[in-house]
Amino acid sequence: MARLNSLQRFQGANGFLCTYNGSFVACRTARQSSSIEDPVTPESPSDDWMRKSLAISPSTALHVASPSTLTFAVDASGVLRHVDAVANGKACGCVCPACKEPVIARQGALRSHSFAHDSGAECRWAQEAVLHHLAQHLIAARGEFLLPGADLSVKRFGTAGLIHEPYTLGPQMIRPAEVRLEPLLFLQRPNVILTLGERHLIVAIALTHKVGPSKLPRLKELGHAAIQINLTCDRPTSVGALAALLFGDDPRKTWVYNAKHDALRANLMQRCETRYQAMAQAEMEARSLTQLAVSMSRVASGDRSSSQPFAGGTRFSLPESPAQANESQGLRYKSRSAVLVAYPVAYGAIRVSVLGGPVSMRRELERESIALLPDSYLLAKPAWYSFTRRHGLRLDVPWDGGLP
């Protein structure tokens, strides 16, 4: 077949009506079209650009019979061709887009039309290579690509509490100046490379071979950002579905590497650590001041029990009676298995009395406390708030110190 000029329509093999736009050949049967001047009808007006730019219908199947069948191949001129747009058998003059081995066009009357390797081998990279070629043509024809969003939030958890720095990037539409194919990450298949000024973005489509952590050093060496489209579990069945994935917000698109994201995440981690250290320092100061205040109060009242060690080398002492909590107005907290009363004291501390609850809760209060009184536990406010969240304690009603 002679080399075709841009946007030519011709009669292909077996009565198929084909259209060529300079880099891509698509076709439909004569029964599917009433006029050779308009051989492809888009499924919706929004897909009209696909017909005008690529001469292809959104309903064109990416594979037939099974996902492993090959319906696209590359001819001697480097043009991606559909199996129905070439001559039958070896006369098609096409090669596999991945391994470059010659293929034959199987256009029989019984089975679905497809390409097969002339040697009979099965190329495991062929389907991924076809998807990369199609993605290149689709992005170049439409002139845009939707970047996926990213959650860059960081957390810092410790004895001082939880620090959370939320930061979310939404999807962003870009318009690359150039779209090309280049085997940067895998020798067996090309990757789609989008150029934006001096920056480059790699778009890798994975059917069976994902871009794993082993590729990160290579990405950092190149200095290119990378996005992976994970189709290992849910692959598109038509060209229209692939286009919707490329230009829409789809969870199968995720970031693999972005130096700007790493720098932003490091900045958030630094802010998170600074806030955490400030909270830890405040908690240490509150513990020291509260311990000093408790000690001075006991010395002034003649009670020196705080300096006397308890049995077993611990200062832990269980409340003798719930009635001992009757000192001032407090707040009652309840859960399914416990009732506690919290009293605010000086230096930003909370005095907690347990009116009922498991022994494990009392032991945890002992570990969290900054001072152990004979009938209650003294906790810093951050430790108390963290304790209530862990045990599902909810504020009940203002408590006057009496029995519940």
Long-range contacts (C-beta under 8 A, 24 or more apart in sequence): 1-86, 1-87, 1-93, 3-77, 7-55, 9-36, 9-37, 9-39, 11-36, 12-84, 12-85, 12-86, 13-84, 13-86, 13-87, 13-88, 13-105, 13-107, 14-84, 14-88, 14-107, 16-84, 16-85, 18-84, 18-85, 19-55, 19-56, 20-55, 20-79, 20-85, 21-53, 21-54, 21-55, 23-79, 23-80, 23-137, 24-54, 24-55, 24-56, 24-79, 24-80, 24-137, 25-55, 25-79, 25-80, 25-81, 25-82, 25-85, 25-86, 26-54, 26-55, 26-56, 26-57, 26-60, 26-82, 26-85, 27-82, 27-84, 27-85, 28-57, 29-84, 43-240, 47-240, 47-243, 49-141, 49-142, 50-138, 50-141, 50-239, 50-240, 50-243, 53-141, 53-142, 54-137, 54-138, 54-141, 56-239, 57-239, 57-240, 58-238, 58-239, 58-240, 58-241, 58-243, 59-238, 59-239, 59-240, 60-238, 60-239, 60-240, 61-237, 61-238, 62-130, 62-131, 62-134, 62-235, 62-236, 62-237, 62-238, 62-239, 62-242, 63-127, 63-237, 64-112, 64-113, 64-114, 65-111, 65-112, 65-114, 67-127, 67-235, 68-122, 68-127, 69-112, 69-114, 70-96, 70-103, 70-114, 70-115, 70-116, 70-123, 70-126, 70-127, 70-130, 71-113, 71-114, 71-115, 71-130, 72-97, 72-115, 72-130, 72-133, 72-134, 73-97, 73-103, 73-105, 73-115, 74-133, 80-130, 80-133, 80-134, 80-137, 83-107, 83-113, 83-114, 83-115, 84-113, 90-118, 96-123, 96-126, 96-129, 97-126, 97-129, 97-130, 97-133, 98-123, 98-125, 98-126, 98-128, 98-129, 98-188, 98-189, 99-123, 99-125, 99-126, 99-188, 124-208, 125-186, 125-188, 125-189, 125-209, 127-207, 128-189, 128-205, 128-206, 128-207, 128-208, 128-209, 129-188, 129-189, 129-190, 131-205, 131-207, 131-231, 131-242, 132-181, 132-189, 132-190, 132-191, 132-192, 132-205, 133-181, 133-190, 134-239, 134-242, 135-192, 135-203, 135-205, 135-242, 135-246, 136-179, 136-180, 136-181, 136-192, 138-239, 138-242, 138-243, 138-246, 139-176, 139-179, 139-192, 139-194, 139-203, 139-246, 140-179, 142-243, 142-247, 143-175, 143-176, 144-173, 144-174, 144-175, 144-176, 144-247, 145-173, 145-174, 145-176, 145-194, 145-203, 145-246, 145-247, 146-171, 146-172, 146-173, 146-174, 146-246, 146-247, 146-248, 146-249, 146-253, 147-171, 147-172, 147-173, 147-174, 147-227, 148-227, 148-249, 148-250, 148-253, 148-254, 148-255, 149-249, 150-255, 150-258, 150-261, 152-261, 152-264, 152-265, 152-268, 153-268, 154-265, 154-268, 154-269, 154-272, 155-272, 156-269, 156-272, 156-273, 156-275, 156-276, 158-276, 158-280, 159-280, 159-283, 159-383, 160-276, 160-279, 160-280, 160-283, 160-382, 161-279, 161-382, 161-383, 161-385, 161-386, 162-386, 163-272, 163-275, 163-276, 163-279, 164-272, 165-268, 165-269, 165-271, 165-272, 165-275, 167-264, 167-268, 169-261, 171-249, 174-201, 176-201, 184-218, 184-222, 184-224, 185-211, 185-215, 185-218, 185-219, 185-226, 193-224, 199-224, 199-225, 200-224, 200-225, 201-225, 201-226, 201-227, 202-226, 202-227, 203-227, 203-229, 204-228, 204-229, 204-256, 205-229, 205-231, 206-230, 206-231, 206-232, 207-231, 207-232, 207-235, 208-232, 211-256, 215-256, 216-256, 216-257, 219-256, 219-257, 220-257, 220-259, 223-259, 224-257, 225-255, 225-257, 225-258, 225-259, 225-260, 226-255, 226-256, 226-257, 226-258, 227-253, 227-254, 227-255, 227-256, 228-253, 228-254, 228-255, 228-256, 229-253, 230-254, 279-382, 283-380, 283-382, 283-383, 286-347, 286-348, 286-349, 286-370, 286-380, 286-381, 287-370, 287-380, 289-347, 290-345, 290-346, 290-347, 290-348, 290-349, 290-370, 290-371, 290-378, 290-380, 291-370, 291-371, 293-346, 293-347, 294-371, 294-373, 294-378, 305-374, 306-371, 314-366, 315-372, 316-363, 316-366, 316-372, 317-372, 317-373, 317-374, 317-375, 318-362, 319-353, 319-354, 319-374, 319-375, 319-376, 320-374, 320-375, 321-375, 322-353, 322-355, 322-356, 322-403, 323-403, 324-353, 324-374, 324-375, 324-376, 325-353, 325-355, 325-375, 325-376, 325-401, 326-401, 326-402, 327-401, 328-401, 329-398, 329-399, 329-400, 329-401, 330-399, 330-400, 330-401, 331-395, 331-396, 331-398, 331-399, 332-395, 332-396, 332-397, 332-398, 332-399, 332-404, 333-388, 333-393, 333-394, 333-395, 333-396, 334-393, 334-394, 334-396, 335-391, 335-392, 335-393, 335-394, 336-392, 338-391, 338-393, 339-404, 340-393, 341-399, 341-401, 342-384, 343-376, 345-378, 348-380, 348-381, 349-378, 349-379, 349-380, 349-381, 350-378, 350-379, 350-380, 350-381, 350-384, 351-376, 351-377, 351-378, 351-379, 352-376, 352-377, 352-378, 352-379, 352-384, 353-377, 355-403, 355-404, 361-391
